[in-house]
Amino acid sequence: MKTIMLNLNSIDKVKSFVNTAVNFDFDIDLISDNYVVNGKSILGIFSLDLAKPVEIRFHCEEPAALKAAQEAVAPYMTEA
């Protein structure tokens, strides 16, 4: 599994991310430390420590849909 880290350190980024995430038919989780929240839940995301990058996990087996989701979240990726 490929790990993607996202930077959601502003209200506008979180709102934009959720608006992007809800367009996909599969589950998307965000992970920070020991906490896992629904990536389509704005309240869930705001419960995380957004001062540091969060990991994203896509629950999708279809390669085309997975690639589309990864491209959609590319603007939120952290710099390596």
PDB file with SEQRES, HELIX, SHEET and CRYST1 records, atoms N, CA, C and O in Angstrom:
SEQRES   1 A   80  MET LYS THR ILE MET LEU ASN LEU ASN SER ILE ASP LYS          
SEQRES   2 A   80  VAL LYS SER PHE VAL ASN THR ALA VAL ASN PHE ASP PHE          
SEQRES   3 A   80  ASP ILE ASP LEU ILE SER ASP ASN TYR VAL VAL ASN GLY          
SEQRES   4 A   80  LYS SER ILE LEU GLY ILE PHE SER LEU ASP LEU ALA LYS          
SEQRES   5 A   80  PRO VAL GLU ILE ARG PHE HIS CYS GLU GLU PRO ALA ALA          
SEQRES   6 A   80  LEU LYS ALA ALA GLN GLU ALA VAL ALA PRO TYR MET THR          
SEQRES   7 A   80  GLU ALA                                                      
HELIX    1 AA1 ILE A   11  ALA A   21  1                                  11    
HELIX    2 AA2 ILE A   42  PHE A   46  1                                   5    
HELIX    3 AA3 PRO A   63  ALA A   72  1                                  10    
HELIX    4 AA4 ALA A   74  TYR A   76  5                                   3    
SHEET    1 AA1 4 ILE A   4  LEU A   6  0                                        
SHEET    2 AA1 4 VAL A  54  HIS A  59 -1                                        
SHEET    3 AA1 4 ASP A  27  SER A  32 -1                                        
SHEET    4 AA1 4 TYR A  35  ASN A  38 -1                                        
CRYST1    1.000    1.000    1.000  90.00  90.00  90.00 P 1           1          
ATOM      1  N   MET A   1       0.849  -1.180   0.000  1.00  0.00           N  
ATOM      2  CA  MET A   1       0.000   0.000   0.000  1.00  0.00           C  
ATOM      3  C   MET A   1       0.887   1.234   0.000  1.00  0.00           C  
ATOM      4  O   MET A   1       1.875   1.308   0.730  1.00  0.00           O  
ATOM      5  N   LYS A   2       0.525   2.184  -0.817  1.00  0.00           N  
ATOM      6  CA  LYS A   2       1.263   3.438  -0.913  1.00  0.00           C  
ATOM      7  C   LYS A   2       0.734   4.416   0.136  1.00  0.00           C  
ATOM      8  O   LYS A   2      -0.475   4.613   0.257  1.00  0.00           O  
ATOM      9  N   THR A   3       1.644   5.021   0.887  1.00  0.00           N  
ATOM     10  CA  THR A   3       1.256   6.006   1.885  1.00  0.00           C  
ATOM     11  C   THR A   3       1.355   7.405   1.283  1.00  0.00           C  
ATOM     12  O   THR A   3       2.377   7.784   0.713  1.00  0.00           O  
ATOM     13  N   ILE A   4       0.289   8.145   1.423  1.00  0.00           N  
ATOM     14  CA  ILE A   4       0.246   9.529   0.941  1.00  0.00           C  
ATOM     15  C   ILE A   4      -0.010  10.419   2.154  1.00  0.00           C  
ATOM     16  O   ILE A   4      -0.945  10.192   2.922  1.00  0.00           O  
ATOM     17  N   MET A   5       0.826  11.419   2.310  1.00  0.00           N  
ATOM     18  CA  MET A   5       0.669  12.358   3.412  1.00  0.00           C  
ATOM     19  C   MET A   5       0.075  13.655   2.871  1.00  0.00           C  
ATOM     20  O   MET A   5       0.498  14.165   1.833  1.00  0.00           O  
ATOM     21  N   LEU A   6      -0.910  14.174   3.592  1.00  0.00           N  
ATOM     22  CA  LEU A   6      -1.597  15.391   3.181  1.00  0.00           C  
ATOM     23  C   LEU A   6      -1.371  16.509   4.184  1.00  0.00           C  
ATOM     24  O   LEU A   6      -1.199  16.276   5.380  1.00  0.00           O  
ATOM     25  N   ASN A   7      -1.376  17.724   3.666  1.00  0.00           N  
ATOM     26  CA  ASN A   7      -1.249  18.917   4.481  1.00  0.00           C  
ATOM     27  C   ASN A   7      -2.597  19.638   4.442  1.00  0.00           C  
ATOM     28  O   ASN A   7      -2.938  20.274   3.445  1.00  0.00           O  
ATOM     29  N   LEU A   8      -3.355  19.536   5.525  1.00  0.00           N  
ATOM     30  CA  LEU A   8      -4.677  20.171   5.613  1.00  0.00           C  
ATOM     31  C   LEU A   8      -4.669  21.183   6.754  1.00  0.00           C  
ATOM     32  O   LEU A   8      -5.478  21.097   7.678  1.00  0.00           O  
ATOM     33  N   ASN A   9      -3.749  22.140   6.681  1.00  0.00           N  
ATOM     34  CA  ASN A   9      -3.518  23.044   7.803  1.00  0.00           C  
ATOM     35  C   ASN A   9      -4.300  24.353   7.747  1.00  0.00           C  
ATOM     36  O   ASN A   9      -3.942  25.316   8.426  1.00  0.00           O  
ATOM     37  N   SER A  10      -5.362  24.396   6.947  1.00  0.00           N  
ATOM     38  CA  SER A  10      -6.213  25.589   6.943  1.00  0.00           C  
ATOM     39  C   SER A  10      -7.668  25.174   6.741  1.00  0.00           C  
ATOM     40  O   SER A  10      -7.954  24.100   6.211  1.00  0.00           O  
ATOM     41  N   ILE A  11      -8.569  26.033   7.167  1.00  0.00           N  
ATOM     42  CA  ILE A  11      -9.997  25.752   7.026  1.00  0.00           C  
ATOM     43  C   ILE A  11     -10.363  25.596   5.558  1.00  0.00           C  
ATOM     44  O   ILE A  11     -11.128  24.699   5.205  1.00  0.00           O  
ATOM     45  N   ASP A  12      -9.830  26.451   4.703  1.00  0.00           N  
ATOM     46  CA  ASP A  12     -10.139  26.375   3.273  1.00  0.00           C  
ATOM     47  C   ASP A  12      -9.672  25.056   2.660  1.00  0.00           C  
ATOM     48  O   ASP A  12     -10.371  24.478   1.827  1.00  0.00           O  
ATOM     49  N   LYS A  13      -8.496  24.579   3.066  1.00  0.00           N  
ATOM     50  CA  LYS A  13      -8.001  23.297   2.555  1.00  0.00           C  
ATOM     51  C   LYS A  13      -8.899  22.151   2.990  1.00  0.00           C  
ATOM     52  O   LYS A  13      -9.193  21.256   2.198  1.00  0.00           O  
ATOM     53  N   VAL A  14      -9.334  22.171   4.237  1.00  0.00           N  
ATOM     54  CA  VAL A  14     -10.205  21.099   4.734  1.00  0.00           C  
ATOM     55  C   VAL A  14     -11.530  21.110   3.983  1.00  0.00           C  
ATOM     56  O   VAL A  14     -12.000  20.059   3.548  1.00  0.00           O  
ATOM     57  N   LYS A  15     -12.136  22.279   3.824  1.00  0.00           N  
ATOM     58  CA  LYS A  15     -13.411  22.363   3.101  1.00  0.00           C  
ATOM     59  C   LYS A  15     -13.263  21.890   1.662  1.00  0.00           C  
ATOM     60  O   LYS A  15     -14.106  21.147   1.160  1.00  0.00           O  
ATOM     61  N   SER A  16     -12.212  22.311   1.010  1.00  0.00           N  
ATOM     62  CA  SER A  16     -11.966  21.911  -0.370  1.00  0.00           C  
ATOM     63  C   SER A  16     -11.710  20.409  -0.470  1.00  0.00           C  
ATOM     64  O   SER A  16     -12.201  19.755  -1.390  1.00  0.00           O  
ATOM     65  N   PHE A  17     -10.939  19.861   0.479  1.00  0.00           N  
ATOM     66  CA  PHE A  17     -10.659  18.431   0.482  1.00  0.00           C  
ATOM     67  C   PHE A  17     -11.950  17.631   0.630  1.00  0.00           C  
ATOM     68  O   PHE A  17     -12.168  16.673  -0.112  1.00  0.00           O  
ATOM     69  N   VAL A  18     -12.806  18.007   1.575  1.00  0.00           N  
ATOM     70  CA  VAL A  18     -14.061  17.280   1.795  1.00  0.00           C  
ATOM     71  C   VAL A  18     -14.936  17.360   0.551  1.00  0.00           C  
ATOM     72  O   VAL A  18     -15.549  16.366   0.163  1.00  0.00           O  
ATOM     73  N   ASN A  19     -14.999  18.520  -0.072  1.00  0.00           N  
ATOM     74  CA  ASN A  19     -15.787  18.651  -1.305  1.00  0.00           C  
ATOM     75  C   ASN A  19     -15.248  17.741  -2.407  1.00  0.00           C  
ATOM     76  O   ASN A  19     -16.018  17.266  -3.241  1.00  0.00           O  
ATOM     77  N   THR A  20     -13.958  17.497  -2.423  1.00  0.00           N  
ATOM     78  CA  THR A  20     -13.350  16.570  -3.384  1.00  0.00           C  
ATOM     79  C   THR A  20     -13.645  15.126  -2.991  1.00  0.00           C  
ATOM     80  O   THR A  20     -14.018  14.314  -3.838  1.00  0.00           O  
ATOM     81  N   ALA A  21     -13.480  14.809  -1.721  1.00  0.00           N  
ATOM     82  CA  ALA A  21     -13.620  13.425  -1.244  1.00  0.00           C  
ATOM     83  C   ALA A  21     -15.034  12.872  -1.418  1.00  0.00           C  
ATOM     84  O   ALA A  21     -15.203  11.688  -1.709  1.00  0.00           O  
ATOM     85  N   VAL A  22     -16.038  13.708  -1.244  1.00  0.00           N  
ATOM     86  CA  VAL A  22     -17.417  13.211  -1.327  1.00  0.00           C  
ATOM     87  C   VAL A  22     -17.796  12.770  -2.740  1.00  0.00           C  
ATOM     88  O   VAL A  22     -18.825  12.120  -2.925  1.00  0.00           O  
ATOM     89  N   ASN A  23     -16.991  13.109  -3.724  1.00  0.00           N  
ATOM     90  CA  ASN A  23     -17.282  12.708  -5.103  1.00  0.00           C  
ATOM     91  C   ASN A  23     -16.940  11.248  -5.388  1.00  0.00           C  
ATOM     92  O   ASN A  23     -17.276  10.742  -6.459  1.00  0.00           O  
ATOM     93  N   PHE A  24     -16.283  10.566  -4.463  1.00  0.00           N  
ATOM     94  CA  PHE A  24     -15.881   9.180  -4.679  1.00  0.00           C  
ATOM     95  C   PHE A  24     -16.817   8.237  -3.938  1.00  0.00           C  
ATOM     96  O   PHE A  24     -17.261   8.531  -2.828  1.00  0.00           O  
ATOM     97  N   ASP A  25     -17.115   7.091  -4.565  1.00  0.00           N  
ATOM     98  CA  ASP A  25     -18.084   6.135  -4.027  1.00  0.00           C  
ATOM     99  C   ASP A  25     -17.502   5.190  -2.986  1.00  0.00           C  
ATOM    100  O   ASP A  25     -18.238   4.376  -2.427  1.00  0.00           O  
ATOM    101  N   PHE A  26     -16.215   5.272  -2.711  1.00  0.00           N  
ATOM    102  CA  PHE A  26     -15.583   4.383  -1.745  1.00  0.00           C  
ATOM    103  C   PHE A  26     -15.170   5.183  -0.512  1.00  0.00           C  
ATOM    104  O   PHE A  26     -15.138   6.413  -0.526  1.00  0.00           O  
ATOM    105  N   ASP A  27     -14.852   4.443   0.561  1.00  0.00           N  
ATOM    106  CA  ASP A  27     -14.465   5.086   1.817  1.00  0.00           C  
ATOM    107  C   ASP A  27     -13.055   5.659   1.725  1.00  0.00           C  
ATOM    108  O   ASP A  27     -12.174   5.100   1.072  1.00  0.00           O  
ATOM    109  N   ILE A  28     -12.876   6.773   2.388  1.00  0.00           N  
ATOM    110  CA  ILE A  28     -11.583   7.437   2.478  1.00  0.00           C  
ATOM    111  C   ILE A  28     -11.357   7.741   3.957  1.00  0.00           C  
ATOM    112  O   ILE A  28     -12.181   8.394   4.598  1.00  0.00           O  
ATOM    113  N   ASP A  29     -10.240   7.264   4.487  1.00  0.00           N  
ATOM    114  CA  ASP A  29      -9.897   7.512   5.889  1.00  0.00           C  
ATOM    115  C   ASP A  29      -8.702   8.442   5.972  1.00  0.00           C  
ATOM    116  O   ASP A  29      -7.816   8.417   5.117  1.00  0.00           O  
ATOM    117  N   LEU A  30      -8.687   9.263   7.013  1.00  0.00           N  
ATOM    118  CA  LEU A  30      -7.521  10.077   7.343  1.00  0.00           C  
ATOM    119  C   LEU A  30      -7.001   9.596   8.685  1.00  0.00           C  
ATOM    120  O   LEU A  30      -7.775   9.364   9.614  1.00  0.00           O  
ATOM    121  N   ILE A  31      -5.689   9.449   8.782  1.00  0.00           N  
ATOM    122  CA  ILE A  31      -5.064   8.901   9.973  1.00  0.00           C  
ATOM    123  C   ILE A  31      -4.057   9.904  10.527  1.00  0.00           C  
ATOM    124  O   ILE A  31      -3.222  10.436   9.796  1.00  0.00           O  
ATOM    125  N   SER A  32      -4.152  10.149  11.826  1.00  0.00           N  
ATOM    126  CA  SER A  32      -3.196  10.995  12.530  1.00  0.00           C  
ATOM    127  C   SER A  32      -2.909  10.331  13.869  1.00  0.00           C  
ATOM    128  O   SER A  32      -3.800  10.190  14.707  1.00  0.00           O  
ATOM    129  N   ASP A  33      -1.662   9.926  14.061  1.00  0.00           N  
ATOM    130  CA  ASP A  33      -1.265   9.171  15.254  1.00  0.00           C  
ATOM    131  C   ASP A  33      -2.135   7.909  15.355  1.00  0.00           C  
ATOM    132  O   ASP A  33      -2.096   7.068  14.456  1.00  0.00           O  
ATOM    133  N   ASN A  34      -2.912   7.764  16.424  1.00  0.00           N  
ATOM    134  CA  ASN A  34      -3.747   6.578  16.614  1.00  0.00           C  
ATOM    135  C   ASN A  34      -5.205   6.822  16.236  1.00  0.00           C  
ATOM    136  O   ASN A  34      -6.060   5.985  16.525  1.00  0.00           O  
ATOM    137  N   TYR A  35      -5.498   7.935  15.606  1.00  0.00           N  
ATOM    138  CA  TYR A  35      -6.874   8.290  15.287  1.00  0.00           C  
ATOM    139  C   TYR A  35      -7.143   8.111  13.800  1.00  0.00           C  
ATOM    140  O   TYR A  35      -6.338   8.498  12.952  1.00  0.00           O  
ATOM    141  N   VAL A  36      -8.295   7.516  13.504  1.00  0.00           N  
ATOM    142  CA  VAL A  36      -8.739   7.320  12.127  1.00  0.00           C  
ATOM    143  C   VAL A  36     -10.125   7.940  12.010  1.00  0.00           C  
ATOM    144  O   VAL A  36     -11.025   7.617  12.785  1.00  0.00           O  
ATOM    145  N   VAL A  37     -10.292   8.837  11.033  1.00  0.00           N  
ATOM    146  CA  VAL A  37     -11.588   9.485  10.837  1.00  0.00           C  
ATOM    147  C   VAL A  37     -12.011   9.353   9.375  1.00  0.00           C  
ATOM    148  O   VAL A  37     -11.190   9.111   8.490  1.00  0.00           O  
ATOM    149  N   ASN A  38     -13.290   9.515   9.153  1.00  0.00           N  
ATOM    150  CA  ASN A  38     -13.853   9.499   7.817  1.00  0.00           C  
ATOM    151  C   ASN A  38     -13.371  10.743   7.064  1.00  0.00           C  
ATOM    152  O   ASN A  38     -13.582  11.868   7.518  1.00  0.00           O  
ATOM    153  N   GLY A  39     -12.732  10.541   5.929  1.00  0.00           N  
ATOM    154  CA  GLY A  39     -12.219  11.653   5.138  1.00  0.00           C  
ATOM    155  C   GLY A  39     -13.292  12.494   4.480  1.00  0.00           C  
ATOM    156  O   GLY A  39     -12.993  13.524   3.875  1.00  0.00           O  
ATOM    157  N   LYS A  40     -14.548  12.061   4.592  1.00  0.00           N  
ATOM    158  CA  LYS A  40     -15.662  12.830   4.027  1.00  0.00           C  
ATOM    159  C   LYS A  40     -16.401  13.617   5.109  1.00  0.00           C  
ATOM    160  O   LYS A  40     -17.418  14.255   4.836  1.00  0.00           O  
ATOM    161  N   SER A  41     -15.885  13.567   6.333  1.00  0.00           N  
ATOM    162  CA  SER A  41     -16.517  14.235   7.473  1.00  0.00           C  
ATOM    163  C   SER A  41     -15.693  15.443   7.897  1.00  0.00           C  
ATOM    164  O   SER A  41     -14.582  15.306   8.408  1.00  0.00           O  
ATOM    165  N   ILE A  42     -16.251  16.614   7.679  1.00  0.00           N  
ATOM    166  CA  ILE A  42     -15.524  17.832   8.035  1.00  0.00           C  
ATOM    167  C   ILE A  42     -15.290  17.899   9.550  1.00  0.00           C  
ATOM    168  O   ILE A  42     -14.230  18.342   9.991  1.00  0.00           O  
ATOM    169  N   LEU A  43     -16.271  17.462  10.345  1.00  0.00           N  
ATOM    170  CA  LEU A  43     -16.099  17.468  11.799  1.00  0.00           C  
ATOM    171  C   LEU A  43     -15.042  16.457  12.222  1.00  0.00           C  
ATOM    172  O   LEU A  43     -14.246  16.726  13.121  1.00  0.00           O  
ATOM    173  N   GLY A  44     -15.034  15.301  11.579  1.00  0.00           N  
ATOM    174  CA  GLY A  44     -14.019  14.300  11.888  1.00  0.00           C  
ATOM    175  C   GLY A  44     -12.623  14.811  11.605  1.00  0.00           C  
ATOM    176  O   GLY A  44     -11.709  14.613  12.404  1.00  0.00           O  
ATOM    177  N   ILE A  45     -12.457  15.465  10.473  1.00  0.00           N  
ATOM    178  CA  ILE A  45     -11.141  15.990  10.106  1.00  0.00           C  
ATOM    179  C   ILE A  45     -10.686  17.059  11.092  1.00  0.00           C  
ATOM    180  O   ILE A  45      -9.515  17.098  11.468  1.00  0.00           O  
ATOM    181  N   PHE A  46     -11.597  17.919  11.508  1.00  0.00           N  
ATOM    182  CA  PHE A  46     -11.216  18.971  12.455  1.00  0.00           C  
ATOM    183  C   PHE A  46     -10.903  18.413  13.842  1.00  0.00           C  
ATOM    184  O   PHE A  46     -10.349  19.127  14.678  1.00  0.00           O  
ATOM    185  N   SER A  47     -11.247  17.150  14.103  1.00  0.00           N  
ATOM    186  CA  SER A  47     -10.889  16.546  15.391  1.00  0.00           C  
ATOM    187  C   SER A  47      -9.436  16.072  15.412  1.00  0.00           C  
ATOM    188  O   SER A  47      -8.915  15.718  16.470  1.00  0.00           O  
ATOM    189  N   LEU A  48      -8.778  16.063  14.244  1.00  0.00           N  
ATOM    190  CA  LEU A  48      -7.380  15.637  14.154  1.00  0.00           C  
ATOM    191  C   LEU A  48      -6.434  16.803  14.430  1.00  0.00           C  
ATOM    192  O   LEU A  48      -6.831  17.967  14.384  1.00  0.00           O  
ATOM    193  N   ASP A  49      -5.187  16.471  14.715  1.00  0.00           N  
ATOM    194  CA  ASP A  49      -4.139  17.484  14.866  1.00  0.00           C  
ATOM    195  C   ASP A  49      -3.680  17.868  13.459  1.00  0.00           C  
ATOM    196  O   ASP A  49      -2.867  17.163  12.861  1.00  0.00           O  
ATOM    197  N   LEU A  50      -4.183  18.955  12.938  1.00  0.00           N  
ATOM    198  CA  LEU A  50      -3.889  19.367  11.563  1.00  0.00           C  
ATOM    199  C   LEU A  50      -2.638  20.229  11.459  1.00  0.00           C  
ATOM    200  O   LEU A  50      -2.313  20.730  10.383  1.00  0.00           O  
ATOM    201  N   ALA A  51      -1.935  20.402  12.578  1.00  0.00           N  
ATOM    202  CA  ALA A  51      -0.677  21.149  12.537  1.00  0.00           C  
ATOM    203  C   ALA A  51       0.420  20.328  11.876  1.00  0.00           C  
ATOM    204  O   ALA A  51       1.451  20.863  11.470  1.00  0.00           O  
ATOM    205  N   LYS A  52       0.188  19.025  11.771  1.00  0.00           N  
ATOM    206  CA  LYS A  52       1.151  18.148  11.105  1.00  0.00           C  
ATOM    207  C   LYS A  52       0.429  17.373  10.001  1.00  0.00           C  
ATOM    208  O   LYS A  52      -0.798  17.273  10.020  1.00  0.00           O  
ATOM    209  N   PRO A  53       1.167  16.833   9.057  1.00  0.00           N  
ATOM    210  CA  PRO A  53       0.534  16.098   7.953  1.00  0.00           C  
ATOM    211  C   PRO A  53      -0.241  14.878   8.457  1.00  0.00           C  
ATOM    212  O   PRO A  53       0.103  14.278   9.476  1.00  0.00           O  
ATOM    213  N   VAL A  54      -1.292  14.532   7.717  1.00  0.00           N  
ATOM    214  CA  VAL A  54      -2.104  13.352   8.013  1.00  0.00           C  
ATOM    215  C   VAL A  54      -1.978  12.367   6.861  1.00  0.00           C  
ATOM    216  O   VAL A  54      -1.752  12.756   5.715  1.00  0.00           O  
ATOM    217  N   GLU A  55      -2.128  11.095   7.180  1.00  0.00           N  
ATOM    218  CA  GLU A  55      -2.060  10.037   6.165  1.00  0.00           C  
ATOM    219  C   GLU A  55      -3.458   9.787   5.613  1.00  0.00           C  
ATOM    220  O   GLU A  55      -4.444   9.881   6.345  1.00  0.00           O  
ATOM    221  N   ILE A  56      -3.543   9.475   4.342  1.00  0.00           N  
ATOM    222  CA  ILE A  56      -4.825   9.153   3.728  1.00  0.00           C  
ATOM    223  C   ILE A  56      -4.818   7.691   3.303  1.00  0.00           C  
ATOM    224  O   ILE A  56      -3.800   7.163   2.855  1.00  0.00           O  
ATOM    225  N   ARG A  57      -5.971   7.048   3.453  1.00  0.00           N  
ATOM    226  CA  ARG A  57      -6.124   5.650   3.040  1.00  0.00           C  
ATOM    227  C   ARG A  57      -7.410   5.532   2.220  1.00  0.00           C  
ATOM    228  O   ARG A  57      -8.493   5.894   2.681  1.00  0.00           O  
ATOM    229  N   PHE A  58      -7.268   5.023   1.003  1.00  0.00           N  
ATOM    230  CA  PHE A  58      -8.404   4.811   0.116  1.00  0.00           C  
ATOM    231  C   PHE A  58      -8.837   3.352   0.215  1.00  0.00           C  
ATOM    232  O   PHE A  58      -7.992   2.458   0.160  1.00  0.00           O  
ATOM    233  N   HIS A  59     -10.116   3.097   0.357  1.00  0.00           N  
ATOM    234  CA  HIS A  59     -10.646   1.735   0.398  1.00  0.00           C  
ATOM    235  C   HIS A  59     -11.260   1.423  -0.970  1.00  0.00           C  
ATOM    236  O   HIS A  59     -12.479   1.390  -1.138  1.00  0.00           O  
ATOM    237  N   CYS A  60     -10.377   1.197  -1.931  1.00  0.00           N  
ATOM    238  CA  CYS A  60     -10.791   0.991  -3.309  1.00  0.00           C  
ATOM    239  C   CYS A  60      -9.868  -0.020  -3.966  1.00  0.00           C  
ATOM    240  O   CYS A  60      -8.648   0.061  -3.821  1.00  0.00           O  
ATOM    241  N   GLU A  61     -10.439  -0.961  -4.681  1.00  0.00           N  
ATOM    242  CA  GLU A  61      -9.655  -1.982  -5.362  1.00  0.00           C  
ATOM    243  C   GLU A  61      -9.544  -1.728  -6.861  1.00  0.00           C  
ATOM    244  O   GLU A  61      -8.714  -2.340  -7.533  1.00  0.00           O  
ATOM    245  N   GLU A  62     -10.367  -0.836  -7.388  1.00  0.00           N  
ATOM    246  CA  GLU A  62     -10.371  -0.559  -8.824  1.00  0.00           C  
ATOM    247  C   GLU A  62      -9.234   0.412  -9.164  1.00  0.00           C  
ATOM    248  O   GLU A  62      -9.235   1.546  -8.684  1.00  0.00           O  
ATOM    249  N   PRO A  63      -8.268  -0.012  -9.981  1.00  0.00           N  
ATOM    250  CA  PRO A  63      -7.093   0.819 -10.275  1.00  0.00           C  
ATOM    251  C   PRO A  63      -7.427   2.188 -10.874  1.00  0.00           C  
ATOM    252  O   PRO A  63      -6.800   3.184 -10.512  1.00  0.00           O  
ATOM    253  N   ALA A  64      -8.389   2.251 -11.769  1.00  0.00           N  
ATOM    254  CA  ALA A  64      -8.724   3.533 -12.399  1.00  0.00           C  
ATOM    255  C   ALA A  64      -9.314   4.510 -11.382  1.00  0.00           C  
ATOM    256  O   ALA A  64      -8.970   5.692 -11.382  1.00  0.00           O  
ATOM    257  N   ALA A  65     -10.194   4.021 -10.524  1.00  0.00           N  
ATOM    258  CA  ALA A  65     -10.806   4.886  -9.509  1.00  0.00           C  
ATOM    259  C   ALA A  65      -9.767   5.321  -8.483  1.00  0.00           C  
ATOM    260  O   ALA A  65      -9.785   6.464  -8.025  1.00  0.00           O  
ATOM    261  N   LEU A  66      -8.865   4.416  -8.123  1.00  0.00           N  
ATOM    262  CA  LEU A  66      -7.805   4.747  -7.169  1.00  0.00           C  
ATOM    263  C   LEU A  66      -6.884   5.824  -7.737  1.00  0.00           C  
ATOM    264  O   LEU A  66      -6.510   6.761  -7.032  1.00  0.00           O  
ATOM    265  N   LYS A  67      -6.524   5.688  -9.002  1.00  0.00           N  
ATOM    266  CA  LYS A  67      -5.660   6.684  -9.642  1.00  0.00           C  
ATOM    267  C   LYS A  67      -6.356   8.043  -9.696  1.00  0.00           C  
ATOM    268  O   LYS A  67      -5.729   9.073  -9.446  1.00  0.00           O  
ATOM    269  N   ALA A  68      -7.645   8.048 -10.020  1.00  0.00           N  
ATOM    270  CA  ALA A  68      -8.407   9.309 -10.069  1.00  0.00           C  
ATOM    271  C   ALA A  68      -8.437   9.970  -8.695  1.00  0.00           C  
ATOM    272  O   ALA A  68      -8.308  11.189  -8.587  1.00  0.00           O  
ATOM    273  N   ALA A  69      -8.606   9.167  -7.643  1.00  0.00           N  
ATOM    274  CA  ALA A  69      -8.641   9.717  -6.288  1.00  0.00           C  
ATOM    275  C   ALA A  69      -7.284  10.288  -5.893  1.00  0.00           C  
ATOM    276  O   ALA A  69      -7.207  11.358  -5.289  1.00  0.00           O  
ATOM    277  N   GLN A  70      -6.221   9.575  -6.234  1.00  0.00           N  
ATOM    278  CA  GLN A  70      -4.878  10.064  -5.914  1.00  0.00           C  
ATOM    279  C   GLN A  70      -4.583  11.365  -6.645  1.00  0.00           C  
ATOM    280  O   GLN A  70      -3.956  12.264  -6.083  1.00  0.00           O  
ATOM    281  N   GLU A  71      -5.024  11.472  -7.880  1.00  0.00           N  
ATOM    282  CA  GLU A  71      -4.816  12.718  -8.634  1.00  0.00           C  
ATOM    283  C   GLU A  71      -5.657  13.851  -8.039  1.00  0.00           C  
ATOM    284  O   GLU A  71      -5.227  15.004  -8.029  1.00  0.00           O  
ATOM    285  N   ALA A  72      -6.837  13.526  -7.551  1.00  0.00           N  
ATOM    286  CA  ALA A  72      -7.719  14.555  -6.978  1.00  0.00           C  
ATOM    287  C   ALA A  72      -7.153  15.143  -5.690  1.00  0.00           C  
ATOM    288  O   ALA A  72      -7.367  16.320  -5.402  1.00  0.00           O  
ATOM    289  N   VAL A  73      -6.435  14.334  -4.913  1.00  0.00           N  
ATOM    290  CA  VAL A  73      -5.881  14.835  -3.649  1.00  0.00           C  
ATOM    291  C   VAL A  73      -4.456  15.366  -3.813  1.00  0.00           C  
ATOM    292  O   VAL A  73      -3.861  15.820  -2.836  1.00  0.00           O  
ATOM    293  N   ALA A  74      -3.902  15.320  -5.007  1.00  0.00           N  
ATOM    294  CA  ALA A  74      -2.538  15.781  -5.242  1.00  0.00           C  
ATOM    295  C   ALA A  74      -2.280  17.217  -4.762  1.00  0.00           C  
ATOM    296  O   ALA A  74      -1.192  17.488  -4.256  1.00  0.00           O  
ATOM    297  N   PRO A  75      -3.227  18.136  -4.899  1.00  0.00           N  
ATOM    298  CA  PRO A  75      -2.961  19.502  -4.407  1.00  0.00           C  
ATOM    299  C   PRO A  75      -2.743  19.603  -2.900  1.00  0.00           C  
ATOM    300  O   PRO A  75      -2.210  20.601  -2.416  1.00  0.00           O  
ATOM    301  N   TYR A  76      -3.147  18.582  -2.163  1.00  0.00           N  
ATOM    302  CA  TYR A  76      -3.031  18.612  -0.697  1.00  0.00           C  
ATOM    303  C   TYR A  76      -1.813  17.835  -0.196  1.00  0.00           C  
ATOM    304  O   TYR A  76      -1.544  17.815   1.005  1.00  0.00           O  
ATOM    305  N   MET A  77      -1.076  17.195  -1.106  1.00  0.00           N  
ATOM    306  CA  MET A  77       0.077  16.383  -0.709  1.00  0.00           C  
ATOM    307  C   MET A  77       1.173  17.248  -0.102  1.00  0.00           C  
ATOM    308  O   MET A  77       1.381  18.394  -0.500  1.00  0.00           O  
ATOM    309  N   THR A  78       1.869  16.667   0.875  1.00  0.00           N  
ATOM    310  CA  THR A  78       3.003  17.376   1.468  1.00  0.00           C  
ATOM    311  C   THR A  78       4.220  17.222   0.582  1.00  0.00           C  
ATOM    312  O   THR A  78       4.321  16.279  -0.203  1.00  0.00           O  
ATOM    313  N   GLU A  79       5.125  18.143   0.714  1.00  0.00           N  
ATOM    314  CA  GLU A  79       6.386  18.053  -0.008  1.00  0.00           C  
ATOM    315  C   GLU A  79       7.268  17.038   0.685  1.00  0.00           C  
ATOM    316  O   GLU A  79       7.379  17.043   1.911  1.00  0.00           O  
ATOM    317  N   ALA A  80       7.895  16.170  -0.087  1.00  0.00           N  
ATOM    318  CA  ALA A  80       8.734  15.119   0.496  1.00  0.00           C  
ATOM    319  C   ALA A  80      10.086  15.663   0.917  1.00  0.00           C  
ATOM    320  O   ALA A  80      10.920  14.915   1.428  1.00  0.00           O  
TER     321      ALA A  80                                                      
END                                                                             
